C-alpha cells in the first residue's frame, strides 16, 4: 500500500464553512412592551440535525436555537437562528462519526448561534440574552440513553 493510499484511509475531520441558514426575530407586542417593567422569562429550545452531502465525507450540521421570551402572559419576542456548518468527516468509525456530528460539531456552531441571537435581540431594543454554554456532549449521551431505553421497551 502506498503512502498516499495510507493517508487517504486515515480519519479526517475539517471545518469547511460556517453560515446562517435561517434567522428571524418577532416582537409582537412592541412598542407597548417597552413601557412595562422588564421581568423576562426565557425559554430556549435547541435542536441539531445533520445531512450527508453528495461529496464523499462531507456533512451539513444545523444547530437550531429558538429563544422565546415571555413577559408575564405576553410574548415579548421570539428570536430564531439556524446556524449551519459544512464539515469534512471521512474514515471515522461509525460511533465516532455519530458523536462528532451529534456533539462536537454543535459545540463548534453554538458560539456563532449565540452571537446571532444576541445581535437580533439587541437590534430589537431588548437586553442581550447572554445564553449560557450548552453541554452538547451530555445532551448527546442523554439522547443515546433514551434511544437505548426505547429499544429495550419494544
C-alpha positions as CSV (number, residue, x, y, z in Angstrom):
1,X,0.0,0.0,0.0
2,X,1.4,3.4,-1.0
3,X,1.9,6.3,1.4
4,X,-0.9,8.2,-0.5
5,X,-3.3,5.4,0.0
6,X,-2.5,5.1,3.7
7,X,-3.1,8.8,4.1
8,X,-6.4,8.6,2.3
9,X,-7.6,5.9,4.8
10,X,-6.7,8.0,7.8
11,X,-9.5,9.6,9.8
12,X,-10.0,13.2,8.6
13,X,-12.0,16.0,10.1
14,X,-12.1,19.6,9.0
15,X,-14.4,22.5,9.2
16,X,-15.2,23.8,5.7
17,X,-17.7,26.6,6.2
18,X,-20.0,28.2,8.9
19,X,-23.1,30.1,7.8
20,X,-26.5,31.3,8.9
21,X,-29.1,29.1,7.2
22,X,-32.2,30.9,8.6
23,X,-32.8,33.7,11.0
24,X,-35.8,35.6,12.4
25,X,-37.0,37.9,15.1
26,X,-40.5,38.8,16.1
27,X,-41.7,41.3,18.7
28,X,-45.5,41.1,18.5
29,X,-46.2,43.5,21.5
30,X,-43.8,46.3,20.5
31,X,-43.8,49.2,21.3
32,X,-46.2,48.6,24.2
33,X,-43.8,46.0,25.8
34,X,-41.2,48.8,26.2
35,X,-43.4,50.7,28.6
36,X,-43.5,47.9,31.2
37,X,-41.0,46.9,33.9
38,X,-38.8,44.2,32.3
39,X,-39.1,40.8,34.1
40,X,-38.5,38.3,31.3
41,X,-38.9,34.5,31.4
42,X,-36.6,32.9,28.8
43,X,-37.4,29.5,27.2
44,X,-34.7,28.1,25.0
45,X,-35.3,25.3,22.5
46,X,-32.4,23.7,20.6
47,X,-32.1,21.0,18.1
48,X,-29.4,19.6,15.8
49,X,-29.7,17.8,12.5
50,X,-27.1,16.6,10.1
51,X,-27.2,15.6,6.5
52,X,-24.7,13.8,4.3
53,X,-23.9,15.9,1.3
54,X,-23.2,14.4,-2.2
55,X,-19.4,14.8,-1.8
56,X,-17.7,11.9,-0.1
57,X,-17.4,12.5,3.7
58,X,-19.0,16.0,3.7
59,X,-21.8,16.7,6.1
60,X,-24.0,19.7,6.8
61,X,-24.8,20.1,10.6
62,X,-27.5,22.6,11.5
63,X,-28.0,23.9,15.1
64,X,-31.4,25.4,15.6
65,X,-31.9,27.8,18.5
66,X,-35.2,29.4,19.4
67,X,-35.4,31.8,22.3
68,X,-38.9,32.7,23.4
69,X,-39.1,35.4,26.0
70,X,-42.3,35.9,27.9
71,X,-43.2,39.0,29.9
72,X,-46.0,37.8,32.2
73,X,-48.5,36.2,29.9
74,X,-47.3,38.2,26.8
75,X,-44.7,37.1,24.3
76,X,-42.0,39.8,24.4
77,X,-40.1,38.4,21.5
78,X,-39.1,35.2,19.7
79,X,-35.6,35.0,18.2
80,X,-34.6,32.1,16.0
81,X,-31.4,31.1,14.2
82,X,-30.4,28.0,12.3
83,X,-26.6,28.1,12.4
84,X,-25.1,25.7,10.0
85,X,-21.7,24.3,9.1
86,X,-20.2,22.1,6.4
87,X,-17.7,19.6,7.8
88,X,-15.4,17.0,6.3
89,X,-15.6,13.8,8.3
90,X,-14.0,11.0,6.4
91,X,-12.9,7.5,7.5
92,X,-14.2,7.8,11.1
93,X,-15.6,4.7,12.8
94,X,-19.4,4.9,12.8
95,X,-19.7,5.6,16.5
96,X,-17.1,8.4,16.3
97,X,-18.8,9.9,13.3
98,X,-22.2,9.9,15.1
99,X,-20.6,11.6,18.1
100,X,-18.7,14.1,16.0
101,X,-21.9,15.1,14.1
102,X,-24.1,15.0,17.2
103,X,-22.0,16.7,19.8
104,X,-18.6,18.0,18.6
105,X,-20.0,20.0,15.6
106,X,-22.8,21.6,17.5
107,X,-20.2,22.7,20.1
108,X,-18.3,24.5,17.3
109,X,-21.5,26.1,16.0
110,X,-23.0,27.3,19.3
111,X,-20.9,30.4,19.8
112,X,-21.9,31.6,16.4
113,X,-25.6,30.9,17.1
114,X,-25.4,32.6,20.5
115,X,-23.9,35.7,18.9
116,X,-26.6,35.8,16.2
117,X,-29.3,35.5,18.8
118,X,-27.8,38.3,20.9
119,X,-27.4,40.5,17.9
120,X,-31.1,40.0,16.9
121,X,-32.3,40.7,20.5
122,X,-30.3,43.9,20.9
123,X,-31.4,45.1,17.4
124,X,-34.9,44.6,18.7
125,X,-34.1,47.0,21.6
126,X,-34.1,44.4,24.3
127,X,-31.2,43.5,26.6
128,X,-28.9,40.8,25.3
129,X,-29.7,37.3,26.5
130,X,-26.1,36.1,27.0
131,X,-27.1,32.5,26.7
132,X,-25.1,30.1,28.9
133,X,-22.9,27.5,27.3
134,X,-24.6,24.2,26.4
135,X,-23.0,20.8,27.1
136,X,-23.7,19.0,23.8
137,X,-21.7,16.0,25.0
138,X,-24.1,15.5,27.9
139,X,-27.1,16.1,25.6
140,X,-25.7,13.5,23.1
141,X,-25.2,11.0,25.9
142,X,-28.8,11.5,27.1
143,X,-30.2,11.1,23.6
144,X,-28.3,7.8,23.3
145,X,-29.6,6.6,26.6
146,X,-33.2,7.5,25.6
147,X,-32.8,5.6,22.3
148,X,-31.4,2.6,24.2
149,X,-34.3,2.6,26.6
150,X,-36.8,2.9,23.7
151,X,-35.2,-0.1,22.1
152,X,-35.5,-2.3,25.2
153,X,-39.1,-1.3,25.6
154,X,-40.0,-2.6,22.1
